[in-house]
Amino acid sequence: MNTPELIAIAGLVAIFAIAMWRSLNMGAVALVAAFALGVGYFDLEVGDIAKGFPGSLFVTLLGVTYLFGIARANGTVDAIVGSAVHLVRGRVAMIPWVFFVLAAIITGAGALSAATNAILIPVGLAFAYRYKISPLLVGLSVLNGTNAGGFSPISVYFNIVDEVFGQSGISLDPAPIFFLTFAANLVLNLAAFFMLGGTELLRRGKNVVDSPDDDTSGSPTSGTALAVKTVTWTKKNVLTVTLLVGIVALALGFTLDVGFLALTAAVVLAALHPQDSKRAFEQIGWGVILLIGGIVTYISVLQSAGVVDNIAASVATIGVPLVAALTILFVAGVVSAFASTNAMFVVLVPLAAPLVLAGEVSTLGFVVALCIAASAVDSSPFSTGGALIIANTEEHGRDRTFRGLLIWGMSMIVFAPVASWLLFVLPT
C-alpha cells in the first residue's frame, strides 16, 4: 500500500481506539478526523467534506427511531409484548420462540437493536427463571430475533447497508435480503434451542401459569414479567401498528422512501397525541445517527481522495475474488464482535463494492453473507446485547452464562463467515 492508504487505515484505527479509550461517540471522532485529513492532507474543501454526510440516511434513522420512540411511549410495545407472552399459557418450549419473534418484530419495525435488547432481555430472563429455562437460551433467542428482524426494509441495519451500497451505484432488493437473513437467524436459533435444553422443554409440556399475584422471587426482574400480562390494547396502539404495517407495505409494494414514510407516521401520531411525542423525542437514536453520519463522512473523504478504490484493489489482488470475499467476511465477523456492527457495515461495504460491481460475486449472495457475518457475532459477551444478558443473569449463574456466551460468540466469528460464504457466495 502507498502512504495515503496507510494514513487512511491508521486514521480509522485511531478513530476506533480513541472512541473506545475515552468512551466517546465514534462518529464525532470520525467527523474531526474527516476534517483534519480532508483539509490537512487530501486538500479537500470543507464543502466537499460536508457533502459526504448521508442526508437521506439521517432522515431514515431519525424517522424510524422517532416512530419507535412513540410506539414505546404510547404503550404499543408493551401491548405487543404482553399479548405475545400471554399466548404462551405455560407452554415453556414456546417461551424462547415468543421472544425471538418479538425481537424480530420490534427491530424489524425500526427499533435500534440495542433498544430491542434493552426492552426484551430483562423480561425474557425473568421468564427464564420463572419457568426454569436456560437464561442463555432465552438471551440468545432475543439476540437472534433482533438480527432476524434487523434487515427488514424499514430496519436500521438494512437502511445503512442500502445507503452505503447505493453510494457505490449498487441497488438492493430488500425482500430477498430480509427473507434470507431471517431464515439464517431462524436456523441459528433452532441450533441454540436444541443445544441448550430445548428437547427437555418439549418433554416438559405445559406448566401451570402462576397468577399475577404470585411472588416469583429469585429474579430481580420478576415484576416486569408479571406486568406484561395485564396490558390492554388502546386505539393508539392499533393505529400505531396499522401505520407500521402500512410503511412496510408501501416500502415494498411501491418502493417509497422508508425514512420519509416513518417520519410521516411519527408526525401524524405526534400531532394526535403530543404528550407521547415529547417522551419519544428523547428516544431518537441521536448517538447512532452521529456514529453512522461521522463514519460515512470519513469514508466519503477517503472515496473522494481515491483511497477506497486503491484499498479495494489491494483486496482484489488476493487473487481469487471468492477468497477476497471470504477475507472481507472474516474481517466483518472479527471486528463486529468487539465494536459497532453499524460502523462495520459503513467501513466494509465500500471495500466490497468493487467485487460486486465487477460481477465477480453475486450482489444478493454477498450482501446476505456480509449481513450475517457482521451481525451473528452480536451474541459475543463483549457486545451490548451480550452484556445485557450477563447483567440480568442471577449472580450464581453469571459465570456460567458468560462462558456460554463467550463460546457461542467466538464460534460465530468463524462459523458465520464460513457458513454464509459457502451458502450464499460460493454457489454464485
C-alpha positions as CSV (number, residue, x, y, z in Angstrom):
1,M,0.0,0.0,0.0
2,N,1.0,3.6,-0.6
3,T,1.3,6.3,2.0
4,P,-2.3,7.7,1.6
5,E,-3.8,4.2,2.1
6,L,-1.7,3.6,5.2
7,I,-2.6,7.0,6.6
8,A,-6.3,6.4,6.0
9,I,-6.2,3.0,7.7
10,A,-4.2,4.5,10.6
11,G,-6.9,7.2,10.9
12,L,-9.6,4.6,11.0
13,V,-7.8,2.6,13.7
14,A,-7.2,5.8,15.7
15,I,-10.9,6.7,15.5
16,F,-11.9,3.3,17.0
17,A,-9.1,3.4,19.6
18,I,-9.8,7.0,20.8
19,A,-13.6,6.4,20.9
20,M,-13.2,3.2,22.9
21,W,-10.4,4.5,25.2
22,R,-12.2,7.7,26.2
23,S,-15.8,6.4,25.7
24,L,-16.5,9.0,23.0
25,N,-19.1,8.8,20.2
26,M,-17.1,7.2,17.3
27,G,-19.0,9.4,14.8
28,A,-17.9,12.6,16.5
29,V,-14.3,11.5,16.4
30,A,-14.7,10.4,12.7
31,L,-16.0,13.9,11.8
32,V,-13.0,15.5,13.3
33,A,-10.7,13.0,11.5
34,A,-12.5,13.6,8.2
35,F,-12.0,17.4,8.6
36,A,-8.3,17.0,9.6
37,L,-7.3,14.6,6.9
38,G,-9.6,16.0,4.2
39,V,-8.3,19.6,4.6
40,G,-4.8,19.0,6.0
41,Y,-3.7,16.0,3.9
42,F,-6.0,15.4,0.9
43,D,-6.5,19.1,0.1
44,L,-10.3,18.9,0.0
45,E,-12.7,21.8,0.5
46,V,-14.8,21.9,3.7
47,G,-17.9,21.9,1.5
48,D,-16.8,18.7,-0.2
49,I,-16.3,17.1,3.1
50,A,-19.8,18.2,4.3
51,K,-21.4,16.7,1.2
52,G,-20.3,13.3,2.4
53,F,-22.6,13.4,5.3
54,P,-25.5,11.0,4.4
55,G,-28.6,13.2,4.4
56,S,-31.0,10.5,3.3
57,L,-29.7,8.1,5.9
58,F,-30.1,10.8,8.5
59,V,-33.8,11.1,7.6
60,T,-34.2,7.3,7.7
61,L,-32.6,6.9,11.1
62,L,-34.5,9.9,12.5
63,G,-37.8,8.7,11.2
64,V,-37.6,5.1,12.3
65,T,-36.2,5.7,15.7
66,Y,-38.7,8.6,16.3
67,L,-41.6,6.3,15.3
68,F,-40.4,3.5,17.5
69,G,-40.0,6.0,20.4
70,I,-43.6,7.0,20.0
71,A,-44.6,3.3,19.8
72,R,-42.8,2.7,23.1
73,A,-44.2,5.9,24.8
74,N,-47.8,5.2,23.8
75,G,-47.7,1.6,25.1
76,T,-47.7,-0.2,21.8
77,V,-44.5,-2.1,22.5
78,D,-45.9,-3.2,25.9
79,A,-49.1,-4.3,24.2
80,I,-47.3,-6.4,21.7
81,V,-45.0,-8.0,24.3
82,G,-47.9,-8.6,26.7
83,S,-50.2,-10.1,24.1
84,A,-47.4,-12.4,22.8
85,V,-46.3,-13.7,26.2
86,H,-49.9,-14.2,27.2
87,L,-50.3,-16.7,24.3
88,V,-47.7,-19.0,25.9
89,R,-50.1,-20.1,28.7
90,G,-47.5,-22.2,30.4
91,R,-46.1,-23.9,27.3
92,V,-42.5,-23.5,28.3
93,A,-41.0,-24.6,25.0
94,M,-42.7,-21.7,23.3
95,I,-41.2,-19.0,25.6
96,P,-37.8,-18.7,23.8
97,W,-39.6,-18.5,20.4
98,V,-42.0,-15.8,21.6
99,F,-39.0,-13.6,22.5
100,F,-37.4,-14.5,19.2
101,V,-40.5,-13.4,17.3
102,L,-41.0,-10.3,19.5
103,A,-37.4,-9.2,18.9
104,A,-37.7,-9.7,15.1
105,I,-41.0,-7.7,15.0
106,I,-39.7,-4.8,17.2
107,T,-36.3,-4.5,15.4
108,G,-38.0,-5.0,12.0
109,A,-40.3,-2.1,12.8
110,G,-37.4,0.2,13.0
111,A,-36.1,0.0,16.6
112,L,-32.4,0.1,17.2
113,S,-31.1,-3.4,18.1
114,A,-29.7,-2.0,21.4
115,A,-33.2,-0.7,22.2
116,T,-34.9,-4.1,21.4
117,N,-32.3,-5.9,23.5
118,A,-32.7,-3.5,26.4
119,I,-36.5,-4.0,26.4
120,L,-36.7,-7.7,26.0
121,I,-33.7,-9.3,27.7
122,P,-34.7,-8.3,31.2
123,V,-38.3,-9.5,30.6
124,G,-37.1,-12.7,28.9
125,L,-34.6,-13.7,31.6
126,A,-37.4,-13.1,34.2
127,F,-39.4,-15.7,32.3
128,A,-36.4,-18.0,32.0
129,Y,-36.0,-18.1,35.8
130,R,-39.8,-18.4,36.4
131,Y,-40.1,-21.4,34.1
132,K,-36.6,-22.9,34.8
133,I,-35.3,-22.3,31.3
134,S,-31.7,-21.7,30.4
135,P,-31.2,-17.9,30.6
136,L,-28.6,-18.3,27.9
137,L,-31.2,-19.9,25.6
138,V,-33.7,-17.0,26.1
139,G,-31.0,-14.4,25.8
140,L,-29.7,-15.8,22.6
141,S,-33.3,-16.1,21.3
142,V,-33.7,-12.3,21.8
143,L,-30.3,-11.6,20.1
144,N,-31.0,-13.9,17.2
145,G,-34.5,-12.5,16.8
146,T,-33.1,-9.0,16.8
147,N,-30.8,-10.0,13.9
148,A,-33.6,-11.8,12.2
149,G,-35.6,-8.6,12.0
150,G,-32.6,-6.4,11.6
151,F,-32.7,-6.4,7.8
152,S,-36.3,-5.7,7.1
153,P,-36.9,-2.8,4.6
154,I,-37.5,-0.3,7.5
155,S,-34.8,-1.6,9.8
156,V,-31.8,0.5,10.8
157,Y,-29.3,-2.2,9.7
158,F,-30.7,-2.6,6.2
159,N,-31.0,1.1,5.6
160,I,-27.3,1.6,6.5
161,V,-26.3,-1.2,4.1
162,D,-28.6,0.0,1.4
163,E,-27.4,3.6,1.7
164,V,-23.7,2.7,1.6
165,F,-24.0,0.3,-1.3
166,G,-26.2,2.9,-3.1
167,Q,-23.3,5.4,-2.8
168,S,-21.3,2.9,-4.9
169,G,-24.1,2.7,-7.5
170,I,-25.4,-0.7,-6.3
171,S,-29.2,-1.0,-5.8
172,L,-30.5,-3.7,-3.4
173,D,-33.8,-5.6,-3.4
174,P,-34.9,-5.6,0.3
175,A,-37.3,-8.6,0.1
176,P,-34.8,-11.5,-0.6
177,I,-32.2,-10.0,1.8
178,F,-34.8,-9.9,4.6
179,F,-36.1,-13.4,3.8
180,L,-32.6,-15.0,3.7
181,T,-31.2,-13.2,6.7
182,F,-34.3,-14.1,8.7
183,A,-34.0,-17.7,7.7
184,A,-30.4,-17.8,8.6
185,N,-31.1,-16.5,12.1
186,L,-34.0,-18.8,12.5
187,V,-31.7,-21.7,11.8
188,L,-29.2,-20.4,14.3
189,N,-31.9,-20.1,17.0
190,L,-33.0,-23.7,16.2
191,A,-29.5,-24.8,16.9
192,A,-29.3,-22.9,20.1
193,F,-32.7,-24.2,21.2
194,F,-31.7,-27.9,20.9
195,M,-28.2,-27.3,22.2
196,L,-29.4,-25.5,25.3
197,G,-32.2,-27.7,26.6
198,G,-35.0,-27.4,24.1
199,T,-35.6,-31.1,24.0
200,E,-36.3,-31.2,27.7
201,L,-38.6,-28.2,27.4
202,L,-40.6,-30.1,24.8
203,R,-40.9,-33.1,27.0
204,R,-42.0,-30.9,29.9
205,G,-45.1,-29.8,28.1
206,K,-47.4,-27.3,29.7
207,N,-46.7,-25.8,33.2
208,V,-49.3,-24.2,35.4
209,V,-49.1,-20.5,34.9
210,D,-48.6,-18.5,38.1
211,S,-51.3,-16.0,38.9
212,P,-50.4,-12.3,38.7
213,D,-50.4,-12.1,42.5
214,D,-47.8,-14.9,42.9
215,D,-44.3,-13.9,44.0
216,T,-41.6,-15.1,41.6
217,S,-38.8,-14.1,44.0
218,G,-35.4,-15.2,42.8
219,S,-35.2,-12.8,39.9
220,P,-34.9,-9.1,40.3
221,T,-36.9,-8.6,37.2
222,S,-39.8,-10.9,38.0
223,G,-42.2,-7.9,38.5
224,T,-41.6,-7.0,34.8
225,A,-42.6,-10.5,33.7
226,L,-45.9,-10.2,35.6
227,A,-46.6,-6.7,34.4
228,V,-46.6,-7.7,30.7
229,K,-49.6,-10.0,31.2
230,T,-52.1,-7.2,32.0
231,V,-51.8,-4.9,29.0
232,T,-54.9,-3.6,27.3
233,W,-54.8,-2.6,23.6
234,T,-56.0,1.0,23.0
235,K,-56.9,2.9,19.9
236,K,-53.4,4.5,19.9
237,N,-51.8,1.0,19.9
238,V,-54.0,-0.2,17.0
239,L,-53.3,3.0,15.0
240,T,-49.5,2.7,15.6
241,V,-49.4,-1.0,14.4
242,T,-51.6,-0.1,11.4
243,L,-49.1,2.6,10.4
244,L,-46.1,0.3,10.9
245,V,-47.7,-2.3,8.6
246,G,-48.6,0.4,6.1
247,I,-45.0,1.6,6.0
248,V,-43.8,-1.9,5.2
249,A,-46.5,-2.4,2.5
250,L,-45.7,1.0,0.8
251,A,-41.9,0.5,1.0
252,L,-42.1,-3.0,-0.5
253,G,-45.0,-2.5,-2.9
254,F,-44.3,1.0,-4.2
255,T,-40.6,1.4,-3.3
256,L,-41.3,4.6,-1.4
257,D,-38.6,6.1,0.8
258,V,-38.8,4.4,4.2
259,G,-37.3,7.3,6.1
260,F,-39.9,9.8,5.0
261,L,-42.7,7.3,5.4
262,A,-41.6,6.6,9.0
263,L,-41.2,10.3,9.7
264,T,-44.7,11.0,8.3
265,A,-46.2,8.3,10.5
266,A,-44.4,9.6,13.6
267,V,-45.6,13.2,12.9
268,V,-49.2,12.0,12.5
269,L,-49.0,10.2,15.8
270,A,-47.3,13.1,17.4
271,A,-49.9,15.6,16.2
272,L,-52.7,13.4,17.5
273,H,-51.0,12.7,20.8
274,P,-48.4,15.4,21.6
275,Q,-47.7,14.0,25.1
276,D,-46.3,10.8,23.6
277,S,-44.2,12.8,21.2
278,K,-42.4,14.7,24.0
279,R,-41.2,11.4,25.6
280,A,-40.5,9.8,22.2
281,F,-38.2,12.6,21.1
282,E,-35.8,11.7,23.9
283,Q,-35.6,8.1,22.4
284,I,-34.5,9.2,19.0
285,G,-31.2,7.5,18.2
286,W,-29.1,10.7,18.1
287,G,-26.0,8.8,19.2
288,V,-26.4,6.2,16.4
289,I,-27.2,9.0,13.9
290,L,-23.9,10.8,14.8
291,L,-22.0,7.5,14.8
292,I,-23.1,6.5,11.3
293,G,-23.0,10.0,9.9
294,G,-19.4,10.5,11.1
295,I,-18.1,7.2,9.9
296,V,-19.9,7.6,6.5
297,T,-18.4,11.1,6.2
298,Y,-14.9,9.8,6.9
299,I,-15.3,7.1,4.4
300,S,-16.6,9.6,1.9
301,V,-13.4,11.7,2.3
302,L,-11.4,8.6,1.5
303,Q,-13.5,7.9,-1.5
304,S,-13.1,11.4,-2.8
305,A,-9.4,11.1,-2.5
306,G,-9.4,7.7,-4.3
307,V,-8.1,5.8,-1.2
308,V,-11.1,3.4,-1.0
309,D,-10.6,2.3,-4.7
310,N,-6.9,1.7,-4.0
311,I,-7.6,-0.4,-0.9
312,A,-10.3,-2.3,-2.7
313,A,-7.9,-3.0,-5.5
314,S,-5.4,-4.3,-2.9
315,V,-8.0,-6.7,-1.5
316,A,-8.7,-7.8,-5.1
317,T,-5.1,-8.7,-5.5
318,I,-5.5,-11.5,-3.1
319,G,-6.0,-13.4,-6.3
320,V,-9.3,-15.2,-6.3
321,P,-12.4,-13.0,-5.9
322,L,-14.1,-15.6,-3.8
323,V,-11.1,-15.7,-1.4
324,A,-11.2,-11.9,-1.3
325,A,-14.9,-12.0,-0.4
326,L,-14.2,-14.6,2.4
327,T,-11.5,-12.3,3.8
328,I,-13.9,-9.4,4.0
329,L,-16.5,-11.6,5.8
330,F,-13.9,-12.7,8.3
331,V,-12.9,-9.1,9.0
332,A,-16.6,-8.3,9.4
333,G,-17.0,-11.1,12.0
334,V,-13.9,-10.3,14.0
335,V,-14.3,-6.6,14.3
336,S,-18.1,-6.6,14.8
337,A,-17.6,-9.0,17.8
338,F,-15.8,-6.2,19.7
339,A,-17.0,-3.0,18.0
340,S,-20.1,-1.4,16.4
341,T,-21.9,-3.5,13.8
342,N,-23.4,-0.4,12.3
343,A,-19.9,1.1,11.9
344,M,-18.5,-2.1,10.3
345,F,-21.2,-2.0,7.6
346,V,-20.1,1.5,6.7
347,V,-16.4,0.7,6.6
348,L,-16.6,-2.7,4.8
349,V,-19.2,-2.1,2.2
350,P,-17.1,0.4,0.1
351,L,-14.3,-2.2,0.1
352,A,-16.6,-4.9,-1.1
353,A,-18.4,-2.8,-3.7
354,P,-15.8,-3.3,-6.5
355,L,-16.2,-7.1,-6.2
356,V,-19.9,-6.8,-6.7
357,L,-19.7,-4.1,-9.5
358,A,-17.2,-6.3,-11.4
359,G,-19.7,-9.2,-11.3
360,E,-17.1,-11.4,-9.6
361,V,-19.5,-12.3,-6.8
362,S,-23.3,-12.2,-6.7
363,T,-24.8,-9.0,-5.3
364,L,-27.5,-10.7,-3.4
365,G,-25.3,-13.6,-2.2
366,F,-22.5,-11.4,-0.9
367,V,-24.8,-8.8,0.7
368,V,-26.6,-11.6,2.6
369,A,-23.4,-13.2,3.7
370,L,-22.0,-9.8,4.9
371,C,-25.1,-9.1,6.9
372,I,-25.0,-12.5,8.6
373,A,-21.2,-12.4,9.2
374,A,-21.3,-9.0,10.8
375,S,-24.4,-9.5,12.9
376,A,-24.2,-13.1,14.1
377,V,-21.3,-12.1,16.4
378,D,-23.5,-9.7,18.3
379,S,-24.0,-12.6,20.7
380,S,-20.5,-12.0,22.0
381,P,-20.4,-11.1,25.7
382,F,-18.4,-8.0,24.7
383,S,-21.4,-6.7,22.7
384,T,-24.2,-4.6,24.2
385,G,-26.7,-7.5,23.9
386,G,-24.3,-10.0,25.4
387,A,-23.6,-7.6,28.3
388,L,-27.3,-7.2,29.0
389,I,-27.7,-10.9,29.2
390,I,-24.9,-11.2,31.7
391,A,-26.2,-8.2,33.7
392,N,-29.7,-9.7,34.0
393,T,-28.5,-13.2,34.9
394,E,-28.7,-14.1,38.6
395,E,-25.4,-13.9,40.3
396,H,-25.0,-17.6,41.0
397,G,-25.3,-18.4,37.3
398,R,-23.4,-15.4,35.9
399,D,-20.1,-17.1,35.3
400,R,-21.7,-20.0,33.5
401,T,-23.7,-17.6,31.3
402,F,-20.6,-15.6,30.5
403,R,-18.7,-18.8,29.4
404,G,-21.7,-19.9,27.3
405,L,-21.9,-16.6,25.6
406,L,-18.1,-16.5,25.1
407,I,-18.1,-19.9,23.4
408,W,-21.1,-19.1,21.3
409,G,-20.0,-15.7,20.3
410,M,-16.4,-16.7,19.5
411,S,-17.6,-19.7,17.5
412,M,-19.8,-17.3,15.4
413,I,-16.6,-15.4,14.4
414,V,-15.6,-18.5,12.4
415,F,-18.8,-20.2,11.7
416,A,-20.9,-17.3,10.4
417,P,-18.4,-16.1,7.8
418,V,-17.6,-19.6,6.5
419,A,-21.2,-20.9,6.5
420,S,-22.6,-17.7,4.9
421,W,-19.8,-17.8,2.3
422,L,-20.4,-21.5,1.5
423,L,-24.2,-21.0,1.2
424,F,-24.6,-17.6,-0.5
425,V,-21.3,-16.6,-2.1
426,L,-19.7,-19.8,-3.4
427,P,-22.7,-21.2,-5.3
428,T,-23.0,-18.0,-7.3
